[in-house]
């Protein structure tokens, strides 16, 4: 993908986990009262068993695992998410939606480039937290405050990683600020620049960014030049591409160990998740988890679910390939402009769109060449139009 297309495609009460030995042996957290425990069970009955290991397959739901005193990595984290929102007083249907989304995310955590990216905290931290952020986004400013609180509270248990996702169409200074911040990172002064940009967000302008650049012993031509600025732009383009693959839709978006954090963010929510990661059983191997996704695919009754699982089965290169091919195919839906990928991303799909995308991903999984896939999909597309 070219740089151009990459750029322009587009609370006060802290809730602690129980840390007793007994809590480590049970899915159900010990810090729920009777009313909350009943709510937990009602919600858990609507969450499919998230454990990938075959030894847990006799259990249909998260509630079944709890009743059977069975725990795996995924069930521990999902149950802690449910308990957090139950204690926070959220609606049960809303909690079920959040927990089911998290269970799906846990099935295939995102993989991000973190080398040569701004980081705080040790590589040995139990929770690696990636944030996709935009220097001109007011919500990202709050996210930066949360980041700082977590860095202070968990210096050994959390590693914080910053990734760029400037919303170019909404925030005209976001991209220049990101370029300047990449330059600052290369000078070893990213976090100072990060804090300054968010502290003076209302003043962010071309002049302010130039002055910041000069304070870093840089010049406009060092960064904002097609040749000399290429490496800085490439970092941002890669971050934005990874955000697209991970289904990031806005900023800030947080991932903990590759799993998108659902249900909104607060320091308490993030701290609760870090504690959960510290206590969670080990995750199953990639091979075991891949087999589990295949079993999920066989059980999926709906095309939308199969689409999600098929995508999870792809390698990172396969995911990129599927998106590139879908961007080269027109959307088959009547009265809809754009590409197949765009209409799927915007949920403006018809009965023809999902089967086309499924066929693309199936062929990629089978090792079919790009040209052969394009030829087959275009024939299907044309035949469908001819019949109409």
C-alpha positions as CSV (number, residue, x, y, z in Angstrom):
1,X,0.0,0.0,0.0
2,X,1.3,3.5,-0.9
3,X,1.8,6.1,1.7
4,X,-0.8,8.3,0.0
5,X,-3.5,5.6,0.2
6,X,-2.5,4.7,3.8
7,X,-2.9,8.4,4.8
8,X,-6.0,9.3,3.0
9,X,-8.0,6.0,2.8
10,X,-9.7,6.9,5.2
11,X,-13.4,6.6,37.5
12,X,-13.0,7.7,40.8
13,X,-13.9,4.4,42.5
14,X,-11.2,1.7,42.0
15,X,-12.4,-1.8,41.7
16,X,-9.9,-4.4,42.8
17,X,-9.8,-8.1,42.0
18,X,-9.7,-10.6,44.9
19,X,-6.1,-11.9,45.2
20,X,-6.7,-14.8,47.5
21,X,-5.5,-18.3,46.6
22,X,-9.1,-19.4,46.3
23,X,-9.7,-16.8,43.6
24,X,-7.0,-18.3,41.5
25,X,-8.9,-21.6,41.3
26,X,-12.3,-20.4,40.3
27,X,-13.8,-18.5,37.4
28,X,-16.4,-16.6,39.5
29,X,-14.7,-13.7,41.2
30,X,-15.0,-13.7,45.0
31,X,-15.9,-10.0,45.3
32,X,-19.5,-10.1,44.1
33,X,-22.4,-9.9,46.5
34,X,-25.4,-12.2,46.1
35,X,-27.3,-9.9,43.8
36,X,-24.3,-9.4,41.6
37,X,-23.5,-13.1,41.5
38,X,-27.0,-13.9,40.2
39,X,-26.6,-11.2,37.5
40,X,-23.2,-12.7,36.6
41,X,-24.7,-16.1,36.1
42,X,-27.6,-14.8,34.0
43,X,-25.1,-13.0,31.7
44,X,-22.7,-15.9,31.6
45,X,-25.5,-18.2,30.3
46,X,-25.5,-16.0,27.2
47,X,-21.7,-16.2,26.6
48,X,-20.5,-19.2,24.6
49,X,-17.6,-21.2,26.2
50,X,-14.5,-19.2,25.1
51,X,-11.9,-21.8,26.0
52,X,-10.0,-23.2,23.0
53,X,-8.7,-26.4,24.7
54,X,-10.6,-29.6,23.8
55,X,-10.8,-30.7,27.4
56,X,-13.3,-27.9,28.0
57,X,-15.5,-28.6,25.0
58,X,-18.2,-30.4,27.0
59,X,-19.1,-27.0,28.5
60,X,-21.4,-24.9,26.3
61,X,-21.4,-21.6,28.0
62,X,-19.3,-19.5,30.4
63,X,-21.9,-20.3,33.1
64,X,-21.3,-24.0,32.5
65,X,-17.6,-23.5,33.1
66,X,-18.3,-21.6,36.3
67,X,-20.6,-24.3,37.6
68,X,-18.1,-26.9,36.7
69,X,-15.3,-25.0,38.4
70,X,-13.3,-25.0,35.2
71,X,-11.0,-22.1,34.1
72,X,-8.9,-21.3,31.1
73,X,-7.1,-18.1,30.1
74,X,-10.0,-16.8,28.1
75,X,-12.8,-17.7,30.5
76,X,-10.8,-16.0,33.3
77,X,-10.5,-12.7,31.4
78,X,-14.1,-12.7,30.1
79,X,-15.5,-13.5,33.6
80,X,-13.5,-10.6,35.0
81,X,-14.9,-8.3,32.4
82,X,-18.4,-9.4,33.3
83,X,-17.7,-8.9,37.0
84,X,-16.3,-5.4,36.5
85,X,-19.4,-4.1,34.6
86,X,-21.8,-5.9,36.9
87,X,-20.2,-4.1,39.9
88,X,-20.3,-0.9,37.9
89,X,-24.1,-1.3,37.5
90,X,-24.3,-1.7,33.7
91,X,-27.4,-3.1,32.0
92,X,-27.1,-6.9,31.7
93,X,-27.8,-7.0,27.9
94,X,-25.1,-4.4,27.5
95,X,-22.6,-6.4,29.5
96,X,-23.4,-9.5,27.5
97,X,-22.7,-7.6,24.3
98,X,-19.3,-6.3,25.6
99,X,-18.3,-9.8,27.0
100,X,-19.2,-11.6,23.8
101,X,-17.2,-9.1,21.7
102,X,-14.2,-9.6,24.0
103,X,-14.5,-13.3,23.8
104,X,-14.3,-13.0,20.0
105,X,-11.3,-10.7,20.3
106,X,-9.6,-13.2,22.6
107,X,-9.9,-15.9,19.9
108,X,-7.5,-14.0,17.7
109,X,-5.5,-11.2,19.4
110,X,-4.1,-8.6,17.1
111,X,-0.3,-8.5,16.4
112,X,1.3,-5.1,16.3
113,X,4.7,-3.8,15.5
114,X,6.2,-2.5,18.7
115,X,9.9,-2.3,17.8
116,X,11.0,1.3,17.4
117,X,7.7,2.5,18.9
118,X,7.4,4.8,22.0
119,X,7.2,2.6,25.1
120,X,6.9,2.9,28.9
121,X,7.4,-0.1,31.2
122,X,9.4,-3.4,31.0
123,X,9.2,-6.0,28.2
124,X,8.4,-8.6,31.0
125,X,5.1,-6.8,32.0
126,X,2.0,-9.0,32.3
127,X,0.0,-6.5,30.3
128,X,1.3,-4.9,27.1
129,X,-1.1,-2.0,26.3
130,X,-1.2,-0.5,22.9
131,X,-3.1,2.7,22.2
132,X,-4.0,4.1,18.8
133,X,-4.2,7.9,19.3
134,X,-4.6,11.2,17.5
135,X,-3.0,14.4,19.0
136,X,-5.9,16.6,18.0
137,X,-8.6,14.2,19.4
138,X,-10.1,15.5,22.7
139,X,-10.9,12.0,23.8
140,X,-7.3,11.0,23.2
141,X,-6.2,13.7,25.6
142,X,-8.2,12.0,28.3
143,X,-6.7,8.7,27.2
144,X,-3.2,10.1,27.7
145,X,-4.1,11.0,31.3
146,X,-5.3,7.4,31.8
147,X,-2.0,6.2,30.3
148,X,0.0,8.3,32.8
149,X,-2.0,7.1,35.8
150,X,-1.5,3.5,34.7
151,X,2.3,4.0,34.1
152,X,2.6,5.4,37.6
153,X,0.4,2.8,39.3
154,X,1.9,-0.3,37.4
155,X,5.5,0.5,36.7
156,X,6.4,-3.3,36.6
157,X,3.1,-4.9,35.4
158,X,2.2,-2.7,32.4
159,X,4.1,-1.8,29.3
160,X,2.5,1.1,27.4
161,X,3.0,1.4,23.6
162,X,1.9,4.4,21.5
163,X,0.7,4.0,17.9
164,X,-0.3,6.7,15.6
165,X,-3.8,6.9,14.1
166,X,-4.4,10.5,12.9
167,X,-7.9,11.1,11.8
168,X,-6.8,13.2,8.8
169,X,-10.2,14.2,7.5
170,X,-11.4,15.5,10.9
171,X,-8.2,16.9,12.4
172,X,-6.0,18.8,9.9
173,X,-3.0,19.1,12.4
174,X,-3.1,15.5,13.5
175,X,-0.8,14.2,10.8
176,X,1.8,17.0,11.0
177,X,1.8,16.5,14.8
178,X,2.3,12.8,14.4
179,X,5.2,13.4,12.0
180,X,6.8,15.7,14.5
181,X,6.3,13.2,17.3
182,X,8.0,10.5,15.2
183,X,10.9,12.9,14.8
184,X,10.9,13.5,18.5
185,X,11.0,9.8,19.2
186,X,14.1,9.4,17.1
187,X,15.6,12.2,19.2
188,X,14.6,10.3,22.4
189,X,12.0,13.0,23.4
190,X,8.7,11.4,22.3
191,X,7.0,11.4,25.7
192,X,7.9,15.1,26.4
193,X,6.4,16.0,23.0
194,X,3.4,13.7,23.5
195,X,2.6,15.4,26.8
196,X,3.1,18.9,25.4
197,X,0.9,18.3,22.4
198,X,-2.0,17.1,24.6
199,X,-1.5,19.8,27.2
200,X,-1.7,22.5,24.5
201,X,-4.2,20.7,22.2
202,X,-6.3,23.8,21.6
203,X,-3.2,25.6,20.4
204,X,-2.1,22.9,18.0
205,X,-1.4,24.7,14.7
206,X,1.3,24.6,12.0
207,X,3.2,27.3,13.8
208,X,3.1,25.5,17.1
209,X,4.3,22.3,15.4
210,X,7.1,24.1,13.7
211,X,8.2,25.7,16.9
212,X,8.1,22.2,18.6
213,X,10.2,20.8,15.8
214,X,12.8,23.7,16.2
215,X,12.9,23.0,19.9
216,X,14.0,19.5,19.0
217,X,16.8,20.9,16.8
218,X,14.9,20.0,13.7
219,X,13.9,22.0,10.6
220,X,10.7,21.8,8.4
221,X,12.7,20.2,5.6
222,X,13.9,17.5,7.9
223,X,10.4,16.1,8.3
224,X,8.0,17.7,5.8
225,X,9.8,16.8,2.7
226,X,9.0,13.9,0.3
227,X,12.4,12.4,0.5
228,X,13.7,13.2,4.0
229,X,10.3,12.7,5.7
230,X,9.7,9.3,4.1
231,X,10.9,7.3,7.1
232,X,8.7,9.3,9.5
233,X,5.7,8.9,7.2
234,X,6.3,5.2,6.8
235,X,6.0,4.7,10.6
236,X,2.6,6.4,10.6
237,X,1.4,4.5,7.5
238,X,2.3,1.2,9.1
239,X,0.5,2.1,12.3
240,X,-2.6,3.1,10.4
241,X,-2.5,-0.1,8.3
242,X,-2.2,-2.2,11.5
243,X,-5.1,-0.2,13.0
244,X,-7.2,-1.0,9.9
245,X,-6.5,-4.7,10.1
246,X,-7.4,-4.7,13.8
247,X,-10.7,-3.0,13.0
248,X,-9.9,0.2,14.8
249,X,-12.8,2.6,14.1
250,X,-11.9,5.6,16.3
251,X,-9.5,7.1,18.8
252,X,-8.3,6.4,21.4
253,X,-8.6,2.6,21.0
254,X,-6.8,0.4,23.6
255,X,-5.5,-3.2,23.2
256,X,-4.3,-5.3,26.1
257,X,-2.1,-8.1,25.0
258,X,-3.6,-7.8,21.5
259,X,-7.2,-7.8,22.6
260,X,-9.3,-4.7,22.0
261,X,-10.7,-3.4,25.3
262,X,-14.5,-3.2,24.9
263,X,-17.0,-1.1,26.8
264,X,-15.2,2.2,27.1
265,X,-12.2,3.1,29.1
266,X,-11.4,4.5,32.6
267,X,-8.4,4.1,34.8
268,X,-10.4,1.7,36.9
269,X,-11.3,-0.5,33.9
270,X,-7.8,-0.6,32.6
271,X,-6.3,-1.3,36.1
272,X,-8.9,-4.1,36.6
273,X,-7.8,-5.7,33.3
274,X,-4.1,-5.5,34.3
275,X,-4.9,-7.3,37.6
276,X,-6.8,-9.9,35.6
277,X,-3.9,-10.4,33.2
278,X,-1.6,-10.9,36.2
279,X,-3.8,-13.6,37.6
280,X,-4.9,-15.4,34.4
281,X,-3.9,-19.0,33.6
282,X,-1.5,-19.4,30.7
283,X,-2.9,-19.1,27.2
284,X,-3.2,-22.2,25.0
285,X,-0.7,-22.6,22.2
286,X,-1.3,-21.1,18.7
287,X,-1.9,-24.6,17.3
288,X,-4.6,-25.4,19.9
289,X,-6.3,-22.0,19.3
290,X,-6.2,-22.4,15.5
291,X,-8.0,-25.8,15.9
292,X,-10.6,-24.1,18.1
293,X,-11.3,-21.5,15.4
294,X,-11.8,-24.2,12.9
295,X,-14.3,-25.9,15.2
296,X,-16.1,-22.5,15.6
297,X,-16.3,-22.2,11.8
298,X,-18.0,-25.6,11.5
299,X,-20.6,-24.6,14.1
300,X,-21.3,-21.1,12.8
301,X,-24.9,-20.9,11.6
302,X,-24.7,-17.4,10.2
303,X,-22.6,-16.0,7.4
304,X,-21.4,-13.0,9.4
305,X,-20.0,-15.3,12.1
306,X,-18.2,-17.4,9.5
307,X,-16.7,-14.3,8.0
308,X,-15.2,-13.3,11.3
309,X,-13.8,-16.8,11.9
310,X,-12.4,-17.1,8.4
311,X,-10.6,-13.8,8.8
312,X,-9.1,-15.0,12.2
313,X,-7.8,-18.1,10.4
314,X,-5.7,-16.0,8.0
315,X,-2.1,-15.2,8.6
316,X,-1.2,-11.5,8.8
317,X,-0.1,-11.6,5.2
318,X,-3.4,-13.3,4.3
319,X,-5.4,-10.6,6.0
320,X,-3.6,-7.9,4.1
321,X,-4.2,-9.9,0.9
322,X,-7.9,-10.3,1.6
323,X,-8.3,-6.6,2.1
324,X,-6.3,-5.7,-1.0
325,X,-8.4,-8.1,-3.2
326,X,-11.7,-6.8,-1.6
327,X,-10.6,-3.3,-2.4
328,X,-10.2,-4.2,-6.0
329,X,-13.7,-5.7,-6.3
330,X,-16.7,-3.4,-6.7
331,X,-19.4,-3.7,-4.0
332,X,-22.1,-6.1,-5.4
333,X,-24.9,-4.5,-3.5
334,X,-27.5,-2.5,-5.5
335,X,-27.3,1.3,-5.5
336,X,-24.0,1.1,-3.5
337,X,-20.8,2.7,-4.5
338,X,-17.3,1.8,-3.5
339,X,-15.5,-1.5,-3.1
340,X,-16.5,-4.8,-1.5
341,X,-14.2,-4.0,1.4
342,X,-15.8,-0.6,1.9
343,X,-19.3,-1.8,1.9
344,X,-18.4,-4.6,4.4
345,X,-16.5,-2.1,6.6
346,X,-19.5,0.2,6.6
347,X,-22.0,-2.6,7.2
348,X,-24.0,-1.5,4.1
349,X,-24.0,-5.1,2.9
350,X,-26.5,-7.2,0.9
351,X,-26.9,-10.9,0.5
352,X,-24.2,-11.0,-2.2
353,X,-21.4,-9.2,-0.3
354,X,-20.5,-11.6,2.5
355,X,-20.4,-14.8,0.3
356,X,-18.0,-13.0,-2.0
357,X,-15.7,-12.1,0.9
358,X,-15.9,-15.6,2.3
359,X,-14.9,-17.0,-1.1
360,X,-11.9,-14.7,-1.2
361,X,-10.7,-15.8,2.3
362,X,-11.4,-19.5,1.6
363,X,-9.2,-19.3,-1.5
364,X,-6.4,-17.5,0.3
365,X,-6.5,-20.2,3.0
366,X,-6.2,-22.8,0.3
367,X,-3.2,-21.1,-1.1
368,X,-4.8,-20.0,-4.4
369,X,-2.8,-17.3,-6.3
370,X,-4.0,-13.7,-6.3
371,X,-4.7,-13.7,-10.0
372,X,-6.8,-16.8,-9.8
373,X,-8.8,-15.4,-6.9
374,X,-9.4,-12.2,-8.7
375,X,-10.4,-14.0,-11.9
376,X,-12.9,-16.3,-10.0
377,X,-14.4,-13.4,-7.9
378,X,-14.8,-11.1,-10.9
379,X,-16.6,-14.0,-12.9
380,X,-19.0,-14.5,-9.9
381,X,-19.5,-10.7,-9.7
382,X,-20.2,-10.4,-13.5
383,X,-22.5,-13.4,-13.6
384,X,-24.5,-12.0,-10.7
385,X,-24.9,-8.7,-12.5
386,X,-25.9,-10.4,-15.8
387,X,-28.6,-12.4,-14.1
388,X,-30.0,-9.2,-12.7
